């Protein structure tokens, strides 16, 4: 079975067009969460530039690491906790830079630490992300609860400026990882029907429900052929992919909104709150209420106050 992730000599424009680049969070100042413990989250690229002080962090797969002022620290997906010094000040970024099946552009399966002085353009563009994010975030009312930039309203000019800043950051990030000799994952999808199937599933509402046979017919395929073709490129069935997105939808709603659990239950397509709770626990090890509590996300008012004081 061919592998959809490869290192072609010259990827096509259509291959790169499938890369998703999105800013979720950009911040500079004292750590909003000086200490944190593990919780399941949808996979994102997380990194810090330590401007002052130090941090110690831990992951089961990569062990513990310390980073000090002047260090960049890119985190593995299984990061389980961290503790900052009291005098710490950081640039903190959370982005999605991945292919449709949530494969990162670079697999961060270990700690990546390097000196900021060796890659000055990365800090420069990170400051640009922070400025663009603040232009949107600081204009929002204090009662808004969100640390996900994608949930905040903005005008067209703000969106375009932020989008350009994100793409430039990804370009510099890519050059940095290449210089560090970290292998890039490139997704090549020669079959247009797979791309059509992906787009259809990604545009579904949070319940992610769809008629598998009807979708297959719209692609000119049988359900069995669609599943085999999709699995060949994405390494899971369309139903499994929709289920993975549904978990991510649940986590986003829990951590970026104040919606009652009962309302989340209906939005995600569950008829009873207990069904949603059991489904979520089987996939994350948390019940929804416990997960939201463990997140301990500060209010927007607290975030803005921290920004102003920093």
C-alpha positions in Angstrom: 0.0 0.0 0.0 1.6 3.4 -1.0 2.3 5.9 1.8 0.6 9.2 1.3 3.4 10.9 3.3 6.6 11.2 1.4 9.4 13.5 0.5 8.9 14.2 -3.2 11.6 16.1 -5.0 9.2 18.9 -6.0 5.7 18.8 -4.6 3.0 20.3 -6.8 1.0 23.4 -6.0 -2.1 21.3 -5.4 -0.1 19.3 -2.7 0.8 22.4 -0.8 -2.7 23.8 -1.1 -3.9 21.0 1.3 -1.7 22.3 4.1 -3.7 23.9 6.9 -2.0 26.9 8.6 -4.0 28.6 11.4 -3.2 30.6 14.4 -5.0 29.6 17.6 -3.1 31.7 20.2 -0.2 34.2 20.3 0.8 35.9 23.5 3.7 37.7 25.1 4.1 38.2 28.9 4.3 36.2 32.1 2.9 32.7 31.6 -0.8 32.7 32.1 -0.6 29.1 33.4 2.8 28.9 35.3 2.0 25.3 36.2 0.0 22.8 34.2 -0.8 19.1 34.2 -1.6 16.8 31.3 -5.0 16.8 29.6 -6.0 15.5 26.1 -6.1 18.2 23.5 -6.6 18.3 19.8 -3.1 18.2 18.2 -1.5 21.5 17.7 2.0 23.0 17.3 3.0 24.5 20.6 6.1 26.5 21.2 7.6 29.1 23.6 10.4 31.6 23.3 11.8 32.1 26.8 12.5 35.8 27.1 13.2 35.8 30.9 13.4 33.2 33.6 13.2 29.5 32.8 10.9 26.5 32.5 11.0 22.8 33.3 8.7 20.5 31.3 8.0 16.8 31.0 6.6 14.3 28.5 6.3 10.5 28.9 8.0 9.9 25.6 10.8 12.5 25.7 11.5 12.9 29.4 12.1 16.2 31.2 13.8 19.3 29.8 14.8 22.7 31.0 14.9 25.9 28.9 16.2 29.3 29.9 16.1 32.8 28.6 17.1 32.9 24.9 15.8 29.4 24.2 13.1 28.3 21.8 11.2 25.2 23.0 8.9 23.3 20.6 6.9 20.7 22.5 6.1 17.1 21.7 2.4 16.1 21.4 2.6 14.2 24.6 3.8 17.0 26.8 2.4 16.3 30.2 3.2 19.3 32.4 5.4 22.3 33.0 6.6 24.7 35.7 7.9 28.2 35.1 10.0 30.3 37.4 8.3 33.2 39.0 10.2 35.7 36.9 9.4 34.0 33.6 8.3 36.0 30.5 7.6 34.2 27.2 6.3 34.4 23.7 3.7 31.6 23.5 2.3 30.3 20.2 -0.3 27.7 19.4 -0.9 26.9 15.7 -2.3 24.3 13.4 0.2 23.5 10.7 -1.0 20.1 9.4 -2.4 18.0 6.7 -6.1 17.0 6.4 -5.6 13.8 8.6 -4.0 15.9 11.3 -0.4 14.9 10.5 1.9 17.8 11.4 4.1 19.4 8.8 6.9 18.3 11.2 6.4 15.5 13.6 7.1 16.9 17.0 7.7 13.6 18.8 10.5 15.0 20.9 11.6 18.2 22.5 13.2 20.7 20.1 15.2 23.3 21.8 17.6 25.8 20.1 19.0 29.2 20.7 17.0 32.2 19.6 20.1 34.0 18.5 20.7 31.5 15.7 17.3 32.1 14.1 16.5 35.8 14.7 13.8 35.9 11.9 11.7 33.4 13.9 11.4 35.8 16.8 10.8 38.8 14.6 7.9 37.1 12.9 6.5 35.7 16.2 6.3 39.3 17.4 4.4 40.1 14.3 1.9 37.3 15.1 1.5 38.7 18.6 0.8 42.2 17.4 -1.7 41.0 14.8 -3.4 38.8 17.4 -3.6 41.6 20.0 -5.2 43.9 17.4 -8.1 41.5 17.4 -8.1 40.2 21.0 -7.7 43.6 22.8 -10.7 45.0 21.1 -13.1 42.3 22.4 -15.3 42.8 25.4 -14.0 41.4 28.7 -16.8 38.9 29.1 -15.6 36.9 26.0 -14.1 33.6 27.1 -11.6 32.3 24.5 -8.0 31.5 23.9 -8.7 30.3 20.4 -8.2 33.1 17.8 -10.5 31.3 15.4 -13.6 32.0 17.6 -13.1 35.8 17.7 -14.9 38.1 15.3 -12.7 40.4 13.2 -13.0 42.5 10.1 -11.6 41.5 6.6 -8.5 43.6 6.9 -7.6 42.1 10.3 -8.2 38.6 8.9 -6.0 39.2 5.8 -3.2 40.7 7.8 -3.2 37.9 10.3 -3.4 35.3 7.5 -0.3 36.8 5.8 1.5 36.9 9.1 0.7 33.2 9.8 1.9 32.1 6.3 5.1 34.1 6.7 5.7 32.5 10.2 5.2 29.0 8.7 7.7 29.8 6.0 10.3 30.8 8.6 9.4 27.9 10.8 9.9 25.5 7.8 13.3 27.0 7.1 14.3 26.6 10.8 13.2 23.0 11.0 15.1 22.2 7.7 18.3 23.8 9.2 17.8 21.7 12.3 17.6 18.6 9.9 14.1 17.6 11.0 12.2 15.7 8.3 9.2 17.4 6.8 6.0 15.4 6.0 4.5 16.2 2.7 1.1 14.8 1.8 0.6 13.8 -1.8 -3.0 13.0 -2.8 -3.2 12.0 -6.5 -6.9 11.1 -6.3 -9.3 14.0 -6.4 -12.1 11.9 -4.8 -10.2 11.6 -1.6 -9.8 15.4 -1.4 -13.5 15.8 -2.2 -14.4 13.4 0.6 -12.1 15.3 3.1 -13.7 18.6 2.2 -17.2 17.2 2.7 -16.4 15.7 6.1 -14.6 18.8 7.3 -17.5 21.1 6.4 -20.0 19.0 8.4 -21.6 20.4 11.6 -20.1 19.3 15.0 -22.3 16.1 15.1 -20.3 14.9 12.0 -23.1 12.7 10.8 -23.3 11.7 7.2 -24.7 9.0 4.9 -21.7 6.9 3.9 -23.5 5.3 0.8 -24.8 8.7 -0.4 -21.3 10.3 -0.1 -19.8 7.4 -2.0 -22.4 7.7 -4.8 -21.6 11.4 -5.1 -18.0 10.4 -5.7 -18.9 7.8 -8.2 -17.8 5.0 -5.9 -19.2 2.1 -3.8 -19.0 2.6 -0.1 -16.4 -0.2 0.1 -14.3 1.3 -2.6 -14.5 4.8 -1.0 -13.4 3.4 2.4 -10.4 1.6 0.8 -9.4 4.6 -1.2 -9.7 7.0 1.7 -7.8 4.6 4.1 -5.0 4.2 1.5 -4.3 8.0 1.7 -5.5 9.0 5.2 -4.8 5.8 7.0 -8.4 5.6 8.5 -11.9 5.3 7.2 -14.1 8.3 6.5 -16.2 7.4 9.6 -13.1 7.2 11.7 -11.9 10.6 10.4 -15.3 12.2 11.1 -15.2 10.7 14.6 -11.7 12.2 15.2 -12.9 15.6 14.2 -16.0 15.2 16.4 -13.7 14.7 19.5 -11.8 17.8 18.4 -15.0 19.7 18.1 -16.1 18.7 21.6 -12.7 19.8 23.0 -12.9 23.1 21.3 -16.4 23.8 22.5 -15.5 22.8 26.1 -12.4 25.0 26.2 -13.3 28.0 24.1 -16.9 28.6 25.1 -19.0 28.9 28.2 -21.9 26.9 26.7 -23.6 24.6 29.2 -22.7 20.9 28.9 -26.4 20.2 28.0 -26.2 22.5 25.0 -22.9 21.0 23.9 -24.5 17.6 24.1 -27.2 18.5 21.5 -24.7 20.4 19.3 -22.6 17.3 19.0 -25.5 15.2 18.1 -26.1 13.3 21.4 -29.7 13.0 22.7 -28.7 12.5 26.3 -25.9 14.2 28.4 -24.9 10.8 29.9 -24.2 9.4 26.4 -22.0 12.4 25.6 -20.2 12.1 28.9 -19.5 8.3 28.4 -18.4 8.9 24.8 -16.0 11.7 25.7 -14.5 9.7 28.7 -13.8 6.7 26.5 -11.8 8.9 24.1 -10.0 11.3 26.4 -10.0 9.8 29.9 -12.1 12.7 31.2 -15.7 13.5 31.7 -16.7 16.8 30.0 -17.2 18.7 33.2 -14.0 17.4 34.7 -12.1 18.3 31.5 -13.4 21.8 31.5 -12.5 22.2 35.1 -9.0 20.8 34.6 -8.4 23.3 31.8 -8.5 26.2 34.3 -8.7 28.7 31.5 -8.5 32.3 32.6 -11.1 34.8 31.6 -10.6 37.2 28.8 -10.5 40.0 31.4 -7.6 38.2 33.1 -5.8 37.7 29.8 -6.1 41.3 28.8 -5.0 42.5 32.2 -1.9 40.2 31.9 -1.2 41.6 28.5 -1.4 45.2 29.7 0.8 44.5 32.7 3.4 42.6 30.5 
